[in-house]
Amino acid sequence: MARTLDNLLQEATVRDTSTPVIPGVLLQAIDGSGTDIYKAASGYRGPGLNDAPIEFNNTLRIASCTKLITAVAALQCVDRGLIGLDDPVDDVLPELVQLPLVSVDETTGQLKYQPRRNEITLRRLLTHTSGVGYDMIDPTLKRWRTERGEKPMTLSTKVLEAFSTPLIFEPGQGWAYGGGFDWAGVLVERLNGGVDLEKVMEKNIFIPLAMDSTVFRLKRKPHVRKQLIQMASRRPDGSFTTAKRLMANPAVDCAGGYGLYSSITDFMVILKDVLQPQPKLLSNRITEELFRPQLDLASMAYKALKDQAPTFQAMIGGVALDAVDLNVSLGGLLMMDHIPEVGVDSGTITWAGAGGLVWFINRRRQVAGMYATQLMAAGDQKSEALLKAFIKEVWKRKRAAEEQQ
């Protein structure tokens, strides 16, 4: 008899083994009405033997899943006429537009700099095509930090200090995962009169959707801090230990690329709103733009994206994406193909967050979901296998429900 996803989850989080697959995990998928397609909580709030069972009101460090919420906040500015997607950001982000391009001189091997030629726009910030990189990932930026006697600052300091690094390619002529959303968060603050990003999001997103468990600064909401899940990491023998801190706590800034804490319940509320014919947060016109492919297939940016396709495999359970038709949306990675191995349909947007979080949404098919754990193990095959099983189960149930209609 084939094991069900429920069986797999129980086996994966059982404590009577020294090497469980994962300490704890939360899974939820919904249709456009908010009805659960699948929902399960399995395991515990941390790696310790005395940790309580994991629950849906528990708090997650959602890391780069923050980017979707920042995208919504930025697109609200577009809806209000404060900026256009293709407007240059020079007047709003003067610190960003004065940054030079950095590269390695092929003759001398030294770092060299040149002025930027192309415009930086909000669209480019939200699609990772602005030239802004991550100093903890890009080798040239790592070297730039080292030559200045500095360590990577992406997760440890204020946004302006962390992301005032040279551009790693001409805006619009490459694709690299980086701090574009962090700069977009600063842009949102300044377009809203200098109010910090947390307060802007609270007014325009969290309160309208009754999201009471989402915050940048845990000290502002003691009930959210109390529910925090302990981040774990996997030892070489497969057992778990408490992981090193992922983000500064207390937060030193509102980082639009990675800084939010939230619950899966709150995050699913945003996904549900995006599924609606007329969302509360965005106009239908802008919501439709959110799901459009943003990269021209003949562009250098698209080629760079395809070259990095293997790094996205974890987002859909380890499925090889080399031959899959991918693009980028204003909120995440966009699947242009149906992926038979897991059942994912074309038009699905997905993105991940460090610590084992993945969300996905398909507005045309009216389905959205999230896989949420707190395990610092990038590319962890055991966790990926559970994610893959979850995604397959969701799409199987979605298709079965449609056939019965």
C-alpha positions, -999 to +999 in steps of 0.1 A: +000+000+000+014+034-010+023+057+018+002+089+019+017+124+025+003+122+061+023+090+066+054+106+052+051+136+075+047+114+106+077+093+097+097+124+089+092+141+122+090+111+146+112+115+177+119+078+184+148+079+159+181+097+162+179+110+127+144+124+118+141+139+084+131+173+098+123+187+133+089+201+123+070+214+093+038+233+084+020+227+051-010+245+037-025+249+002-058+266-006-080+274-036-093+308-044-122+306-019-097+299+009-108+263+012-079+240+022-067+217-005-042+203+021-032+214+056-010+196+081+014+204+110+039+177+120+068+177+144+081+202+169+091+238+174+128+230+176+154+203+177+153+198+215+136+169+231+115+193+252+103+215+224+065+217+220+046+204+190+046+228+160+014+248+154+000+271+127+002+301+149+039+297+155+063+323+142+087+318+113+117+338+101+104+340+066+137+353+052+134+359+014+097+351+014+096+387+027+102+397-010+067+390-020+053+413+006+077+440-003+067+436-040+031+441-030+040+473-010+060+486-040+032+478-065+007+496-042+029+527-048+025+521-086-013+518-081-014+551-063+006+569-090+036+575-068+060+559-093+058+539-125+074+505-130+097+518-156+104+552-141+141+558-131+145+558-093+172+586-094+152+611-074+140+586-048+172+565-044+202+589-051+225+567-031+218+537-054+221+554-087+255+569-080+271+535-074+296+524-101+299+490-118+327+467-106+344+439-125+378+422-125+403+435-151+413+406-173+448+420-178+458+431-143+434+409-122+425+440-102+391+453-095+381+480-119+352+505-119+331+523-145+300+545-144+266+530-149+249+538-183+215+523-180+186+534-158+177+516-126+139+513-124+115+497-100+108+469-125+145+461-125+147+461-087+118+437-085+132+413-111+168+411-100+180+429-131+192+461-116+228+450-111+225+450-073+241+418-059+245+401-026+280+405-010+276+371+006+271+354-028+288+373-056+326+366-057+334+400-070+315+417-041+331+394-016+365+405-029+354+441-028+345+437+009+377+419+017+399+446+000+381+472+022+388+451+054+351+443+057+330+411+059+297+406+040+270+428+055+238+415+038+221+402+069+238+422+096+234+459+093+212+488+080+200+485+045+218+515+031+251+503+045+246+467+035+236+473-001+256+504-011+279+480-030+290+484-066+267+471-093+278+438-107+264+443-142+248+470-163+212+474-153+189+454-175+218+434-190+221+406-165+203+387-137+216+380-103+199+373-070+206+403-048+194+433-028+170+448-052+140+442-029+159+458+000+164+490-021+127+487-031+118+487+006+137+520+010+119+533-020+085+524-005+095+542+027+105+574+009+074+574-014+053+572+018+068+603+034+098+586+052+076+563+073+095+531+080+086+500+060+071+481+089+046+509+095+038+513+058+031+476+055+011+476+087-012+503+074-015+491+038-012+453+041-013+438+076-043+457+090-065+454+059-059+417+058-060+412+097-024+399+097-015+402+134+016+379+134+038+396+108+065+421+119+101+432+114+108+439+150+098+412+174+098+435+204+068+453+190+046+422+193+054+400+223+028+374+213+047+369+180+081+366+198+066+340+222+056+318+193+090+318+176+102+285+162+138+276+169+159+274+138+178+241+135+207+228+115+217+193+105+248+177+119+270+155+097+254+124+114+219+135+104+208+147+139+198+183+147+212+211+167+202+247+173+214+268+143+233+300+144+212+332+143+201+339+107+191+376+111+200+403+136+177+402+166+167+428+175+164+440+139+186+470+130+164+479+100+133+469+080+150+448+053+125+444+024+145+414+010+146+392+041+136+408+074+101+397+083+088+373+109+054+358+102+032+328+106+021+305+077-015+315+085-007+352+079+013+345+047-015+324+033-038+354+037-017+374+013-016+345-012-054+342-009-058+379-016-037+377-048-059+349-060-090+370-060-106+385-091-104+418-073-078+417-046-080+441-016-043+451-018-037+457-055-058+467-085-066+439-109-044+455-135-013+455-114-021+420-101-022+407-137+012+424-143+025+405-113+020+372-132+034+383-165+069+372-177+093+401-173+124+390-193+127+391-231+138+357-243+166+373-264+179+394-235+212+389-216+191+389-184+171+359-196+203+340-206+218+347-171+186+334-155+187+302-175+224+297-167+214+298-130+184+275-133+200+246-113+200+268-082+162+270-083+156+232-082+149+232-044+119+254-050+099+226-066+113+196-047+146+191-065+132+188-100+158+196-126+149+229-142+176+230-170+150+221-197+121+239-181+109+272-196+114+297-168+110+334-165+108+360-138+077+378-125+076+409-103+073+386-072+093+355-079+103+327-104+077+321-131+071+287-146+062+290-182+058+252-187+037+224-171+061+203-151+048+167-152+071+153-126+053+173-098+022+184-116+030+222-114+011+240-141+023+269-163+018+304-148+029+293-113+051+318-094+073+304-067+101+316-044+119+303-013+133+316+020+164+305+039+154+280+066+134+258+044+104+278+032+088+277-002+056+294-014+038+290-048+007+306-064-011+302-097-039+327-102-053+312-134-056+278-117-067+293-083-042+275-062-016+287-037+005+270-010+034+271+014+059+246+028+074+260+060+101+246+082+130+262+101+160+241+090+192+258+079+204+233+053+203+247+018+196+220-008+188+195+020+176+164+000+154+150+028+135+182+031+133+186-007+117+152-009+089+162+015+084+194-004+082+175-037+056+151-022+036+181-009+035+199-043+025+167-061-003+160-036-016+196-039-018+195-077-032+160-077-060+171-053-066+203-073-071+184-105-093+158-089-115+185-075-118+202-109-128+169-125-156+165-101-171+199-109 
